Amino acid sequence: MSSGVPTPMSVDSLKAAILAKVQATHVEVEDKSGGCGAAFEVVIVSPLFEGKPLLQRHRLVNDLLKQEIGAMHAFSQKTYTPEQWAKMQGAK
C-alpha cells in the first residue's frame, strides 16, 4: 500500500535517469539537501541541446524528468552542448 509520499531520489538514480532520458554525454549531480534526496543541482551536457536557447533546454529537461523532479523539493540545472562544455573545460 502506497502512502502517497514520494520515495527520496538518490544521486545515482537521478544520474542514471538523466543519462538515459536526456542522452547526456556528461552529468554531474550534487545533493544539496544533506542526503535526504529533496534538492539537487545538476550539470547536463547533451547533443539534444544543440541549437536550443537556454529556456528550451530547461523545458526539455523538465519534461523528460517530470517524474523524477516531481519527487523533489528543489531542482537546479545547468545545461550545455558538448561543444560548449569542451570550451569550458579547455578554459580551466
CYANA upper distance limits for C-alpha pairs under 8 A (distance plus 0.5 A):
  6 PRO  CA     71 ALA  CA      5.85
  7 THR  CA     71 ALA  CA      7.49
  8 PRO  CA     36 CYS  CA      7.07
  8 PRO  CA     37 GLY  CA      5.42
  8 PRO  CA     38 ALA  CA      7.09
  8 PRO  CA     71 ALA  CA      7.40
  8 PRO  CA     72 MET  CA      8.06
  9 MET  CA     13 SER  CA      7.12
  9 MET  CA     14 LEU  CA      7.09
  9 MET  CA     36 CYS  CA      8.46
  9 MET  CA     37 GLY  CA      5.28
  9 MET  CA     38 ALA  CA      7.53
  9 MET  CA     68 GLU  CA      7.96
  9 MET  CA     71 ALA  CA      7.67
  9 MET  CA     72 MET  CA      7.91
 10 SER  CA     14 LEU  CA      6.66
 10 SER  CA     37 GLY  CA      6.22
 11 VAL  CA     15 LYS  CA      6.56
 11 VAL  CA     29 VAL  CA      6.60
 11 VAL  CA     30 GLU  CA      7.39
 11 VAL  CA     31 ASP  CA      7.02
 11 VAL  CA     37 GLY  CA      8.13
 12 ASP  CA     16 ALA  CA      6.62
 13 SER  CA     17 ALA  CA      6.72
 14 LEU  CA     18 ILE  CA      6.72
 14 LEU  CA     29 VAL  CA      8.11
 14 LEU  CA     68 GLU  CA      7.75
 15 LYS  CA     19 LEU  CA      6.65
 15 LYS  CA     27 VAL  CA      7.11
 15 LYS  CA     28 GLU  CA      7.92
 15 LYS  CA     29 VAL  CA      6.92
 16 ALA  CA     20 ALA  CA      6.69
 17 ALA  CA     21 LYS  CA      6.34
 17 ALA  CA     22 VAL  CA      8.41
 17 ALA  CA     65 LEU  CA      8.03
 18 ILE  CA     22 VAL  CA      5.81
 18 ILE  CA     23 GLN  CA      7.74
 18 ILE  CA     24 ALA  CA      7.12
 18 ILE  CA     27 VAL  CA      7.93
 18 ILE  CA     44 ILE  CA      8.37
 18 ILE  CA     65 LEU  CA      7.91
 19 LEU  CA     23 GLN  CA      5.91
 19 LEU  CA     24 ALA  CA      5.31
 19 LEU  CA     25 THR  CA      7.72
 19 LEU  CA     26 HIS  CA      8.29
 19 LEU  CA     27 VAL  CA      7.62
 20 ALA  CA     24 ALA  CA      7.78
 21 LYS  CA     64 LEU  CA      6.76
 21 LYS  CA     65 LEU  CA      7.94
 22 VAL  CA     46 SER  CA      7.32
 22 VAL  CA     48 LEU  CA      7.73
 22 VAL  CA     61 VAL  CA      7.37
 22 VAL  CA     64 LEU  CA      7.47
 23 GLN  CA     46 SER  CA      6.54
 23 GLN  CA     47 PRO  CA      7.94
 23 GLN  CA     48 LEU  CA      7.67
 24 ALA  CA     44 ILE  CA      6.87
 24 ALA  CA     45 VAL  CA      5.93
 24 ALA  CA     46 SER  CA      4.84
 24 ALA  CA     47 PRO  CA      7.80
 25 THR  CA     44 ILE  CA      8.38
 25 THR  CA     45 VAL  CA      6.17
 25 THR  CA     46 SER  CA      6.10
 25 THR  CA     47 PRO  CA      8.33
 25 THR  CA     82 PRO  CA      8.02
 26 HIS  CA     43 VAL  CA      8.37
 26 HIS  CA     44 ILE  CA      6.55
 26 HIS  CA     45 VAL  CA      5.57
 26 HIS  CA     46 SER  CA      7.74
 27 VAL  CA     42 VAL  CA      7.58
 27 VAL  CA     43 VAL  CA      6.10
 27 VAL  CA     44 ILE  CA      5.33
 27 VAL  CA     45 VAL  CA      6.93
 28 GLU  CA     42 VAL  CA      5.97
 28 GLU  CA     43 VAL  CA      5.50
 28 GLU  CA     44 ILE  CA      7.26
 29 VAL  CA     40 PHE  CA      7.29
 29 VAL  CA     41 GLU  CA      6.45
 29 VAL  CA     42 VAL  CA      5.04
 29 VAL  CA     43 VAL  CA      7.16
 30 GLU  CA     40 PHE  CA      6.07
 30 GLU  CA     41 GLU  CA      5.71
 30 GLU  CA     42 VAL  CA      6.80
 31 ASP  CA     35 GLY  CA      6.74
 31 ASP  CA     37 GLY  CA      6.95
 31 ASP  CA     38 ALA  CA      8.30
 31 ASP  CA     39 ALA  CA      6.49
 31 ASP  CA     40 PHE  CA      5.14
 31 ASP  CA     41 GLU  CA      7.14
 32 LYS  CA     38 ALA  CA      8.34
 32 LYS  CA     39 ALA  CA      5.71
 32 LYS  CA     40 PHE  CA      5.82
 32 LYS  CA     41 GLU  CA      7.32
 33 SER  CA     37 GLY  CA      6.63
 33 SER  CA     38 ALA  CA      6.18
 33 SER  CA     39 ALA  CA      5.47
 33 SER  CA     40 PHE  CA      7.66
 37 GLY  CA     72 MET  CA      7.57
 38 ALA  CA     71 ALA  CA      7.89
 38 ALA  CA     72 MET  CA      5.02
 38 ALA  CA     73 HIS  CA      5.46
 38 ALA  CA     74 ALA  CA      6.93
 39 ALA  CA     72 MET  CA      6.50
 39 ALA  CA     73 HIS  CA      6.08
 39 ALA  CA     74 ALA  CA      4.91
 39 ALA  CA     75 PHE  CA      6.28
 40 PHE  CA     72 MET  CA      8.50
 40 PHE  CA     74 ALA  CA      6.81
 40 PHE  CA     75 PHE  CA      5.57
 40 PHE  CA     76 SER  CA      6.78
 41 GLU  CA     75 PHE  CA      6.50
 41 GLU  CA     76 SER  CA      5.13
 41 GLU  CA     77 GLN  CA      6.30
 42 VAL  CA     75 PHE  CA      8.32
 42 VAL  CA     76 SER  CA      6.75
 42 VAL  CA     77 GLN  CA      5.34
 42 VAL  CA     78 LYS  CA      6.76
 43 VAL  CA     77 GLN  CA      6.38
 43 VAL  CA     78 LYS  CA      5.27
 43 VAL  CA     79 THR  CA      6.45
 43 VAL  CA     80 TYR  CA      8.33
 44 ILE  CA     77 GLN  CA      7.87
 44 ILE  CA     78 LYS  CA      6.75
 44 ILE  CA     79 THR  CA      5.40
 44 ILE  CA     80 TYR  CA      6.76
 45 VAL  CA     49 PHE  CA      8.47
 45 VAL  CA     79 THR  CA      6.45
 45 VAL  CA     80 TYR  CA      5.29
 45 VAL  CA     81 THR  CA      5.93
 45 VAL  CA     82 PRO  CA      6.27
 45 VAL  CA     85 TRP  CA      7.35
 46 SER  CA     50 GLU  CA      8.40
 46 SER  CA     79 THR  CA      8.25
 46 SER  CA     80 TYR  CA      7.10
 46 SER  CA     81 THR  CA      5.87
 46 SER  CA     82 PRO  CA      6.61
 47 PRO  CA     81 THR  CA      6.07
 47 PRO  CA     82 PRO  CA      6.72
 48 LEU  CA     81 THR  CA      8.11
 49 PHE  CA     53 PRO  CA      8.45
 49 PHE  CA     57 ARG  CA      6.35
 49 PHE  CA     79 THR  CA      8.12
 49 PHE  CA     80 TYR  CA      7.29
 49 PHE  CA     81 THR  CA      6.01
 50 GLU  CA     81 THR  CA      6.31
 52 LYS  CA     56 GLN  CA      6.39
 52 LYS  CA     57 ARG  CA      6.66
 53 PRO  CA     57 ARG  CA      6.88
 54 LEU  CA     58 HIS  CA      6.77
 54 LEU  CA     79 THR  CA      7.94
 55 LEU  CA     59 ARG  CA      6.67
 56 GLN  CA     60 LEU  CA      6.54
 57 ARG  CA     61 VAL  CA      6.81
 57 ARG  CA     79 THR  CA      7.30
 58 HIS  CA     62 ASN  CA      6.54
 58 HIS  CA     77 GLN  CA      7.86
 58 HIS  CA     79 THR  CA      7.84
 59 ARG  CA     63 ASP  CA      6.53
 60 LEU  CA     64 LEU  CA      6.62
 61 VAL  CA     65 LEU  CA      6.42
 62 ASN  CA     66 LYS  CA      6.05
 62 ASN  CA     69 ILE  CA      7.78
 65 LEU  CA     69 ILE  CA      6.45
 66 LYS  CA     70 GLY  CA      6.48
 67 GLN  CA     71 ALA  CA      7.34
 68 GLU  CA     72 MET  CA      7.63
 69 ILE  CA     74 ALA  CA      8.45
 69 ILE  CA     75 PHE  CA      7.30
 80 TYR  CA     84 GLN  CA      6.30
 80 TYR  CA     85 TRP  CA      6.41
 81 THR  CA     85 TRP  CA      6.70
 82 PRO  CA     86 ALA  CA      6.61
 83 GLU  CA     87 LYS  CA      6.79
 84 GLN  CA     88 MET  CA      6.75
 85 TRP  CA     89 GLN  CA      6.66
 86 ALA  CA     90 GLY  CA      6.63
 87 LYS  CA     91 ALA  CA      6.78
 88 MET  CA     92 LYS  CA      7.22
